[in-house]
Every structure is written in C-alpha cells, then in structure tokens.
C-alpha cells in the first residue's frame, strides 16, 4: 500500500529543504569570514585591535633619499625614534634591534622580512652626514631618517611619539627625553604593534613572527 504525498506535505518538504540549504550556506559563509584568533604575545608587546593608517609625510634618509609613506609599504617596518647624542637608550635599542634583525627570516608573503628605521627627534644636530656615521655602525642595513622639525612632528603626532628637548648646559649640549618604544608597521604602512621596554631580542623576534603570520592569515 503506497502512501500519498499531500499538497501540504510537499510544501513542508520544500520548506525544509530550503531551510537546510540556507543553513548550510550560512555555515559556509561564516567559515569563510571567520578570522583566526589573535596571537598570544609577550607582555611587552601590544597588538593594536585595528591597525592605524597614516597620513602622508615627507622626510629624508641618511642616504639622501625621500622617506615617505610609500617607503613603508611592501614590507614590515621597525621604527624607533631617538637621537644620536643619546647616552644610553638609543645605542642600547639599536644594538638590540640589530640582534633582532639577525634572527628574522622572510615570513609568509612578505620579503624581505623587515626593514629598520631610526628617526631622529633632534634634527638640529642630527644631519644626514651625522646619521650616516651613527646608524650603520649598529647595522649596515639600518636607515637613519631626519627632516625639518615640522616634518618630524607630522609623523610623531600620528604615532603618539613624545619628545622634549632639555635645557642646554654651559657647553650648549642637551638631552632629549623621548618615547623609548619600538613601533611595528605592517606592509600596508599601517601602525600594527608596539614593543615596549624592557626590550628582549628573543621576545621581539618571536612576536614578530606571530604577528606576520596572523597578518597573512587575515588578508
């Protein structure tokens, strides 16, 4: 004896199939949009919830080449603000970053793995010639950057970098208090993360690898 499918039963079956297809499509689309969890980083590393885009700026490298927003695109960038007459923090940080650079390898889609920039907050004394002697001493691949005070301020304001020139001594020398953190910018030239003191070579290298992989996975 065969059962007969009524009009009502047929309509219910069509609705059930349509609902099942919609549910499957929703699950599929959700799987496509689901992002991996942010990486677990060391305590001194802060990953910005949303990378910060920068506005145009124009400075000059110690090689005499323009240093602009385009200079930060297509690769990762470690950026540190300081000055060449700094008695302790700046030389120590540059030495640390040189050790970091030796540990890095190209990660994911980006090559080279990173570039390193030392931006002067003391343009009065940090000429291109002076930076060209100071910066490569720590690493021949590092790039010193300088410019007019208003040009430097344009970039420091965007990255929340603070610096204050001290009172000159009898010989005219002075110190500059400045933010001691190292900033990480992604290959789109966006502010991605901050490495805060105390700086650890191993932690920075490991955290950079995690951030670079996460960046590739979420693009």
Secondary structure, 3 states (H helix, E strand, C coil): CCCCCCHHHHHHHHHHHHHHHHHHHHHHHHHHHCCCCCCCCCCCEEEEEEEECCCCCEEEECCCCEEEHHHHECCCEEEEEECCCCCCHHHHHHHHHHHHHHHCCCECCECCCCEEEEEECCCCCCCHHHHHHHHHHHCCCCEEEECCHHHHHHHHHHCCCCEEECCCCCCCCCCEEECCCEEEECCECCEEEEECCCCCHHHHHHHHHHHHHHHHHCC
